[in-house]
Amino acid sequence: VRASTPLQGEGLGVRASTPLQGEGLEVRASTPLQGEGLEVRASTPLQGEGLGVRASTPLQGEGLDVRASPLPEGEGLGVRSFPLPAREYISIENPISEERSVLRQTLLPNMLDIVAANVRYNKRVAMFEIGKVFLKRGAGEMQPNDLPEDVILPLEPRHLAIVLTGPRDVATWQQADTSPMDFYDLKGIVEDLGAGLHVSHFNFAPTTHPMLHPGRAARLRIGEETVGVFGELHPLVREKWELPQQAVLVGEFDLEKILARTDARFIVKPISRYPAVVQDIALLVDEPVEAARVEALIRQMGSALLTNVRLFDVYRGAPLPQGKKSLAYTLTFQALDHVLSDTDAAKVRDKIVGRLKREVGAELRSS
């Protein structure tokens, strides 16, 4: 299905004629991204049940392909000692092969198998999958819509997995960015997913994980709840899959938790006819202070006049004191009903700086 018109970006329904989506289901373009010439290569069985369509729309708009992988996998060769499972696997009584002898607890091993097969022929691979994983229940563990007799069955939450590797764009006769994708490409896709689903309080925190490269991994949180992990694949894991020596970006997320936090109703802000006032501030903070924490405080104090916050520089080193770093932000102020003066914007900025000093000990850098 190729969405080539801007109408899909306006939230108009497109009926799919494929057998997987032909059960009277409707794919809706919830963001303008799907109108950018996206292509759906394959649909997962879950889409045939009307599941995951809302989450897959923003991802398809990012140029990612949909992939479906087998539900069973193997404890040995199939998962290749993948360092994730925290529970005992659920075994299949009559598996078709040893490699497909247990039910999966994560989507990524099969996804990496697909990437390993494709990257031999395609320099750029960018794909995602929405599918169920199968977890043995702990005592008293339940999931939505469970019946009393379901306690003997595994939990079947939906997960979302994303894998990226290779150049940002495929080389063409036009100018293209062929530099390799990195951690921030994946982070941007996750941010767009949150925006497309209208999830409030999306934030990130550094983390360590045995499958991910140290220093290039993060947790996705909604509020204080962790809903996924993503980053660059650890070189040792990459070698297990015989992938080329280039960055492989992976992420897996609990889609049930994300969709449970989506805003069914959200405010659409009008566009101001009056010019914006743009000001930069540089803040000196202690090294442990997270930039996300600073940005959240800026937005809280910015009132309705603050329309955008963007971190554009992080600096460590001389002449800053040891244990300190500088965070520089661009603040955009704009009013809906009048022309905003520099003085008006400065008053709001001063309130922001005062709050940051009280909460995180931030100081305004003068140079």
C-alpha positions in Angstrom: 0.0 0.0 0.0 1.7 3.3 -1.0 0.3 6.4 0.5 1.1 9.0 -2.1 -1.4 11.7 -1.4 -1.5 14.3 1.3 -5.1 13.2 2.1 -3.8 10.3 4.1 -1.8 12.7 6.2 -5.1 14.4 7.1 -6.4 11.3 8.9 -8.5 10.0 6.1 -9.0 6.2 6.0 -7.5 4.0 3.3 -9.0 0.5 2.9 -6.5 -2.2 2.3 -7.1 -4.8 -0.4 -4.6 -7.3 0.8 -5.8 -10.5 2.4 -4.1 -9.5 5.7 -5.9 -6.2 5.9 -9.0 -7.1 3.9 -11.1 -8.2 6.9 -13.0 -4.9 6.9 -10.1 -3.2 8.7 -9.2 0.4 8.1 -5.7 1.8 8.3 -5.8 5.4 9.4 -3.0 7.9 8.9 -2.8 9.6 12.3 0.1 11.9 11.4 1.2 13.8 8.2 4.2 11.4 8.1 2.3 8.7 6.2 1.7 11.1 3.4 5.4 11.2 2.6 5.4 8.2 0.2 5.7 5.4 2.7 5.6 1.8 1.7 4.2 -1.2 3.5 6.2 -4.2 2.5 4.4 -6.8 4.7 1.7 -6.9 7.3 2.0 -8.9 10.5 -0.8 -11.2 11.6 -1.6 -8.7 14.4 -2.6 -6.1 11.9 -5.1 -8.6 10.5 -6.7 -8.5 14.0 -6.9 -4.7 14.0 -4.0 -4.4 16.4 -1.0 -2.2 16.3 -2.2 -0.1 13.3 -2.2 3.1 15.3 1.4 2.6 16.4 2.6 1.4 13.0 1.5 4.5 11.1 4.1 6.9 12.4 6.8 4.3 12.0 5.9 3.6 8.4 6.0 7.3 7.8 9.7 7.2 9.0 10.5 4.9 6.1 10.6 1.7 8.1 9.4 -1.6 6.6 7.0 -3.9 8.5 8.3 -7.4 9.0 6.6 -10.6 10.4 8.8 -13.2 12.0 8.0 -16.7 13.3 6.4 -17.0 16.8 8.4 -20.1 17.9 12.2 -19.9 18.3 15.0 -22.1 19.8 16.7 -21.9 23.1 20.0 -22.7 21.4 20.6 -21.6 17.8 17.4 -19.6 17.4 18.2 -17.0 20.2 22.0 -17.3 20.0 22.3 -16.8 23.7 20.4 -13.5 23.4 20.9 -11.8 26.9 17.3 -10.9 27.6 14.9 -13.6 29.0 14.2 -13.2 32.7 11.7 -16.0 32.8 11.7 -19.7 31.9 10.9 -20.4 28.3 7.5 -22.0 27.3 8.3 -25.1 25.4 6.4 -26.5 22.5 5.4 -30.2 22.7 5.8 -31.0 19.0 8.2 -28.4 17.5 8.8 -28.5 13.8 12.6 -28.2 14.5 15.0 -27.7 17.4 15.4 -24.0 16.3 11.6 -23.5 16.8 11.2 -25.4 20.1 10.1 -22.5 22.4 7.9 -19.5 22.3 9.6 -16.2 22.1 10.0 -13.7 24.9 11.4 -11.0 22.7 11.1 -10.0 19.0 14.7 -9.0 18.4 16.5 -12.3 17.8 14.2 -13.2 14.8 14.5 -9.6 13.6 18.3 -9.8 13.7 18.1 -13.0 11.7 16.1 -11.2 9.0 18.6 -8.2 9.1 21.5 -10.6 8.7 19.9 -12.2 5.6 19.0 -8.8 4.1 22.1 -6.7 4.8 24.1 -8.9 2.4 22.2 -7.5 -0.5 21.0 -4.1 0.9 23.2 -1.5 2.4 20.4 0.1 4.3 18.0 -1.9 6.5 15.2 -0.2 8.5 12.3 -2.2 9.8 10.0 -2.8 12.7 7.7 -5.5 13.9 4.6 -5.4 16.2 4.0 -8.9 17.6 3.1 -10.9 20.7 5.7 -12.4 23.1 4.8 -15.2 25.4 5.7 -15.1 29.1 5.1 -17.6 31.9 2.8 -16.1 34.5 4.0 -15.3 37.9 1.7 -15.8 40.9 -1.4 -13.6 40.5 -0.2 -12.0 37.2 -3.1 -11.0 35.0 -3.6 -9.1 31.8 -6.6 -7.1 30.4 -9.6 -9.2 29.4 -8.4 -12.3 31.2 -11.0 -14.9 32.2 -10.6 -16.9 35.4 -9.5 -20.0 33.4 -6.8 -18.0 31.6 -4.5 -18.2 34.5 -3.0 -21.4 33.1 -2.1 -19.7 29.8 0.9 -17.5 29.2 0.8 -13.8 29.2 0.8 -12.5 25.6 1.7 -8.8 25.6 2.4 -7.0 22.3 5.9 -5.7 21.8 7.3 -3.3 19.2 10.8 -3.9 17.9 12.9 -1.6 15.6 16.2 -2.3 13.8 18.2 0.1 11.8 21.6 -0.2 10.1 23.4 1.4 7.1 23.2 4.8 5.5 20.5 7.3 6.4 19.5 7.6 2.7 20.0 5.4 -0.3 22.4 7.1 -2.8 20.6 8.5 -5.8 21.3 11.1 -8.5 20.0 13.7 -6.1 21.9 14.8 -3.1 21.5 12.2 -0.3 22.9 11.8 3.2 24.8 8.6 3.0 26.4 8.9 6.5 25.7 5.9 8.7 22.7 5.9 11.0 23.5 6.2 14.7 21.8 6.2 18.2 20.2 9.5 17.6 18.4 8.3 14.4 16.7 5.7 16.5 16.0 8.1 19.3 14.3 10.5 16.8 12.1 7.7 15.5 11.0 6.9 19.1 10.3 10.5 19.8 8.2 10.8 16.6 6.3 7.7 17.7 5.4 9.3 21.0 4.3 12.5 19.3 2.2 10.6 16.7 0.5 8.6 19.5 0.1 11.8 21.7 1.7 10.1 24.6 2.4 12.6 27.4 5.6 12.5 29.6 7.8 10.6 27.1 11.3 10.8 28.4 14.7 9.0 28.2 17.3 7.9 30.8 20.8 6.4 30.3 21.0 2.7 31.0 23.3 -0.3 30.7 22.1 -3.6 29.1 24.1 -6.7 28.1 23.0 -6.6 24.5 23.8 -2.9 24.0 27.0 -0.9 23.5 28.1 0.8 26.8 27.3 4.5 26.7 25.0 4.1 23.7 21.9 2.8 25.4 18.8 4.4 26.9 15.6 3.5 28.6 12.3 4.8 27.3 10.1 6.0 30.2 6.6 7.3 30.4 6.7 9.3 33.6 8.8 7.1 35.9 7.7 3.8 34.3 10.2 2.1 32.0 8.5 0.8 28.8 11.4 -0.2 26.7 15.1 -0.1 26.0 17.1 0.9 22.8 20.5 1.7 21.6 23.4 0.4 19.5 23.9 -3.4 19.5 26.9 -4.5 21.4 29.8 -5.6 19.1 29.9 -9.1 20.6 26.2 -9.6 19.9 26.7 -8.1 16.4 29.4 -10.7 15.8 27.0 -13.5 16.9 24.7 -12.6 14.1 27.7 -12.2 11.6 26.5 -8.6 10.9 28.9 -6.2 9.2 31.1 -3.9 11.2 28.8 -1.0 11.3 26.4 0.4 13.9 23.2 -1.7 14.3 20.5 0.2 16.2 17.9 -1.9 18.0 15.0 -1.2 20.3 12.2 -3.2 21.9 9.2 -1.7 23.7 6.2 -2.9 25.6 3.5 -1.7 23.3 0.7 -2.5 25.7 2.1 0.0 28.3 2.6 2.6 25.6 -0.9 2.4 24.1 -2.4 2.4 27.6 -0.9 5.9 28.1 -2.0 7.4 24.9 -4.2 10.5 25.1 -7.6 9.7 23.5 -8.3 13.4 23.4 -5.7 16.0 22.9 -5.5 19.8 22.3 -4.8 21.1 18.8 -3.1 24.4 19.2 -3.9 27.3 16.8 -1.1 28.8 14.8 -0.2 32.4 15.9 -0.3 35.2 13.3 2.3 37.1 15.4 6.1 36.9 15.2 8.0 34.7 17.6 10.8 35.9 20.0 13.8 33.5 20.1 16.4 33.6 22.9 19.3 31.4 23.9 20.3 30.5 27.4 23.4 28.6 28.6 23.1 26.9 32.0 25.9 25.6 34.2 24.8 22.5 36.1 26.3 19.6 38.0 27.4 16.6 35.8 24.7 14.2 37.1 21.8 16.6 36.2 19.9 15.2 33.2 19.2 17.5 30.3 15.7 16.0 30.1 15.1 17.1 33.7 16.2 20.6 32.9 14.0 20.8 29.8 11.0 19.6 31.8 11.4 22.4 34.3 11.8 24.9 31.5 8.6 23.8 30.0 6.8 23.9 33.3 7.8 27.5 34.0 7.4 28.7 30.4 3.6 29.2 30.6 1.6 29.4 27.4 4.1 31.9 25.9 6.9 29.2 25.6 6.2 27.3 22.4 9.4 25.4 21.9 12.6 24.3 23.7 15.6 22.9 21.9 18.9 21.7 23.4 21.6 22.8 20.9 24.9 22.4 22.8 26.5 20.4 25.7 29.9 21.5 26.8 32.4 20.1 29.3 36.0 21.3 29.9 37.9 24.4 30.5 37.1 27.0 31.7 34.2 25.2 33.4 34.8 23.9 37.0 35.4 20.2 37.3 32.2 18.2 37.7 30.2 20.8 35.8 28.7 21.0 32.3 27.0 23.6 30.2 23.6 23.0 28.6 22.6 25.6 26.0 18.9 25.9 25.0 17.0 27.8 22.4 13.7 29.1 23.7 10.9 30.2 21.4 8.2 32.5 22.8 5.1 33.5 20.9 1.6 34.9 21.9 -1.6 34.1 20.1 -3.3 37.5 20.5 -0.5 40.1 20.4 3.0 40.9 19.4 5.4 39.7 22.1 8.2 42.1 23.1 11.8 41.1 24.1 10.9 42.4 27.6 7.9 40.1 27.9 10.0 37.1 26.9 12.8 38.1 29.3 10.4 38.1 32.2 9.4 34.5 31.5 13.1 33.6 30.9 14.0 35.0 34.3 11.3 33.0 36.0 12.6 29.9 34.3 16.2 30.6 35.4 15.0 31.2 39.0 13.2 27.9 39.1 16.2 26.0 37.7 18.4 27.5 40.3 16.1 26.4 43.1 15.5 22.9 41.7 18.8 21.7 40.2 21.3 24.5 41.3 21.6 25.8 37.7 23.5 29.0 37.1 23.1 31.3 34.0 26.4 31.4 32.1 27.5 34.9 31.0 30.1 33.7 28.6 
